[in-house]
């Protein structure tokens, strides 16, 4: 977990920083499980801790790279249909309705839902946003 969710983004940023143009942008992908308003779920303590550390890293990198005009933000997706968890939603579609019922918008997220938020944060339209975490969860557990 440490290598994937904290060291990975840190060392990738370190390696690519010389190639990143001044005025560029970085978006880290965290998790809504790391947010203070999320109810802790058993079995997620290490994962959520690593994603929380990634949010702190995001804020500090935003400060450190601000002299180059580089914005650093994070997206915290909620329940999203991905291949993670051994493709659990495809293998166990019965997991989806109870999660959708806990989501204000009545469904689980799709990869494009998160991708559009990331694309926005990387775009010039988000030029005044840095050191922020945007939750993209469809209103999970509202």
C-alpha positions in Angstrom: 0.0 0.0 0.0 2.8 2.4 0.9 4.6 1.8 -2.4 1.6 2.1 -4.6 -0.4 4.9 -2.9 2.3 7.2 -1.5 5.7 6.4 -2.9 4.4 5.9 -6.4 2.9 9.4 -6.8 5.8 10.9 -5.0 8.6 9.4 -7.1 6.6 9.7 -10.3 6.2 13.5 -9.6 9.9 13.7 -8.8 10.9 12.0 -12.0 8.5 14.0 -14.2 8.9 17.4 -12.6 11.9 18.4 -14.9 9.6 17.8 -17.9 6.6 19.7 -16.5 6.2 23.1 -18.0 5.9 26.1 -15.7 2.2 26.8 -15.3 1.4 23.1 -15.6 -0.8 21.0 -13.4 -0.7 17.7 -11.4 -3.7 15.8 -10.2 -3.3 13.0 -7.7 -6.0 10.3 -7.5 -6.9 9.8 -3.8 -10.1 8.3 -2.4 -13.1 9.6 -0.6 -12.2 7.1 2.2 -9.5 9.5 3.2 -11.8 12.5 3.7 -12.9 13.6 7.2 -16.6 13.5 6.3 -16.4 9.8 5.4 -17.5 7.2 7.9 -14.7 4.7 8.6 -15.3 1.2 7.2 -13.6 -1.8 8.7 -10.7 -3.1 6.7 -9.8 0.2 5.1 -7.5 1.7 7.7 -4.2 1.2 5.8 -5.7 2.1 2.4 -7.4 5.3 3.8 -4.3 6.2 5.7 -2.1 6.1 2.6 -4.7 8.1 0.6 -4.8 10.6 3.4 -1.0 10.9 3.3 -1.4 11.5 -0.5 -3.8 14.4 0.3 -1.1 16.0 2.6 1.5 15.4 -0.1 -0.8 17.2 -2.6 -1.1 20.3 -0.4 2.7 20.4 0.3 3.6 19.9 -3.4 1.2 22.7 -4.3 3.1 25.1 -2.0 6.5 23.8 -3.2 5.8 24.1 -6.9 3.8 27.4 -6.7 6.9 29.4 -7.6 6.8 27.7 -11.0 3.0 28.3 -11.3 2.4 24.6 -11.1 -1.0 23.7 -9.6 -1.3 20.5 -7.6 -4.7 19.1 -6.7 -6.3 15.8 -5.9 -9.5 14.0 -6.8 -11.2 11.8 -4.2 -13.5 9.4 -6.1 -16.2 7.6 -4.2 -17.5 4.2 -5.2 -16.5 3.8 -8.9 -16.8 0.9 -11.3 -13.2 -0.1 -12.0 -11.2 -3.3 -12.3 -9.9 -2.8 -8.8 -10.8 -5.4 -6.2 -10.3 -8.1 -8.8 -13.1 -6.6 -10.9 -15.6 -7.1 -8.1 -18.5 -5.2 -9.7 -18.4 -7.4 -12.7 -18.1 -10.5 -10.7 -20.5 -9.6 -8.0 -23.1 -7.2 -9.6 -25.3 -7.6 -6.5 -22.9 -5.3 -4.7 -24.0 -2.3 -6.8 -27.6 -1.7 -5.7 -26.9 -1.2 -2.0 -24.0 1.2 -2.8 -26.1 3.1 -5.4 -28.8 3.4 -2.7 -26.3 5.2 -0.4 -25.4 7.7 -3.2 -27.4 10.9 -3.6 -27.3 10.6 -7.4 -28.6 7.0 -7.2 -25.8 5.1 -8.9 -22.1 4.2 -8.5 -19.6 6.2 -10.4 -18.1 5.4 -13.8 -14.5 6.0 -14.8 -15.6 8.9 -17.1 -17.2 10.6 -14.1 -13.8 10.8 -12.4 -11.9 11.4 -15.7 -13.9 14.5 -16.4 -13.0 16.0 -13.0 -9.4 15.2 -13.6 -9.5 16.8 -17.1 -11.1 19.9 -15.7 -8.4 20.3 -13.0 -5.7 19.9 -15.6 -7.3 22.5 -17.9 -6.8 26.2 -18.0 -10.4 26.6 -16.7 -9.0 25.5 -13.3 -6.1 28.0 -13.3 -7.1 29.4 -9.9 -7.4 26.1 -8.1 -4.5 24.5 -6.3 -3.9 22.5 -3.1 -7.5 21.3 -3.2 -9.2 17.9 -3.0 -12.3 17.5 -5.1 -14.6 14.7 -4.0 -16.2 13.0 -7.0 -18.6 10.6 -5.3 -22.1 11.4 -6.5 -23.0 12.4 -3.0 -22.1 9.1 -1.4 -23.5 8.8 2.2 -25.2 12.2 2.1 
